[in-house]
Amino acid sequence: MKHISGFEDFLNEAASLASEVAKIFSNTNDWGSEMKDRVYVKGNNLIFLDSFYYGEQAAMDDLKRAWSPGGHYYNYFVDDLKMKPEIVSSFSEMKASGRHKKFTDSGIVAVELSFEKV
């Protein structure tokens, strides 16, 4: 496989940005005690969870809107922290399972996010 100059640095920066964002959300003084259970790092990306009891699609739409241009999370990260989030993928579970049960027993919606400096 051909080595691409700078690619490893890019991957290391992406992973460190996701970890940095997870640390930001772990600050209970700023974000409350439940936020740390809503995020985790997966590879170079951040997983951000939200719960729902009824209305899975509405919950997913709200979550995607919050992390898209013009959304409150998106604007906060771009304007205040100079990091641009991008939704890489999304998923949902009708009943939280595995590590997601730490956050809720209800259903979850989630977005997988990558970050880059702006």
C-alpha positions in Angstrom: 0.0 0.0 0.0 1.3 3.4 -0.9 2.2 5.8 1.9 0.5 9.1 1.7 2.5 11.9 3.2 0.8 13.6 6.1 -2.1 11.1 6.3 -1.0 9.6 9.6 -0.8 13.1 11.1 -4.3 13.8 9.8 -5.6 10.6 11.4 -3.9 11.4 14.7 -5.3 14.9 14.7 -8.8 13.6 13.9 -8.6 11.1 16.8 -7.3 13.7 19.2 -10.1 16.1 18.2 -12.8 13.5 18.9 -11.1 12.8 22.3 -10.9 16.5 23.0 -14.6 16.9 22.3 -15.4 13.9 24.6 -13.4 15.6 27.3 -15.4 18.8 26.8 -18.6 17.0 27.3 -17.3 15.2 30.4 -17.0 18.5 32.2 -20.0 18.2 34.5 -19.8 21.8 35.7 -20.5 23.0 32.1 -22.6 20.2 30.7 -24.3 18.4 33.6 -23.8 14.9 34.9 -25.6 13.0 32.2 -23.6 14.3 29.2 -20.6 12.2 29.9 -22.8 9.1 29.3 -24.0 10.5 26.0 -20.7 10.5 24.2 -17.8 8.2 23.5 -15.0 7.9 21.0 -15.1 5.3 18.3 -12.0 5.2 16.1 -11.4 8.7 15.0 -15.0 9.8 15.5 -17.3 10.8 18.3 -20.6 9.0 19.0 -23.3 11.4 20.4 -26.5 9.8 21.8 -29.9 11.0 22.6 -32.9 9.1 24.0 -36.5 8.8 22.9 -39.5 7.0 24.3 -41.9 7.7 21.4 -41.0 9.3 18.1 -37.8 7.8 16.9 -37.8 9.7 13.6 -38.5 13.0 15.3 -35.7 12.4 17.8 -33.3 11.5 15.0 -34.3 14.6 12.9 -33.8 16.8 16.0 -30.4 15.3 16.6 -29.2 15.7 13.0 -30.5 19.3 12.9 -28.5 20.1 16.1 -25.3 18.9 14.5 -25.9 20.3 11.0 -24.9 23.8 9.9 -27.2 26.3 11.7 -27.8 23.8 14.6 -26.9 24.7 18.2 -24.2 22.1 18.7 -22.7 22.8 15.2 -22.7 26.6 15.8 -21.1 26.2 19.2 -18.3 24.1 18.0 -17.6 26.2 14.9 -18.0 29.6 16.5 -16.6 29.1 20.0 -14.2 26.1 19.7 -13.1 26.5 16.0 -13.9 22.9 15.2 -16.2 21.9 12.4 -18.4 18.8 13.1 -19.6 16.6 10.3 -22.2 13.8 10.6 -20.5 10.6 9.2 -23.4 8.2 10.0 -26.3 7.7 12.3 -28.1 4.8 14.0 -30.9 4.0 16.4 -32.0 1.3 18.8 -35.6 0.8 19.8 -34.3 -0.2 23.3 -30.8 0.9 24.4 -28.4 -2.1 24.5 -24.8 -2.7 25.5 -22.9 0.4 26.5 -25.9 2.6 25.6 -27.8 1.3 28.6 -25.5 3.4 30.7 -27.4 6.4 29.3 -31.0 5.2 29.2 -33.3 2.2 29.2 -35.4 3.8 26.5 -34.6 3.9 22.8 -31.6 5.8 21.5 -30.7 7.8 18.4 -27.1 8.6 17.7 -24.9 10.4 15.3 -21.3 9.6 14.5 -19.3 12.8 14.1 -15.9 13.7 12.7 -14.3 17.0 13.6 -11.8 19.2 11.8 -10.2 22.5 12.8 -11.4 25.7 11.1 
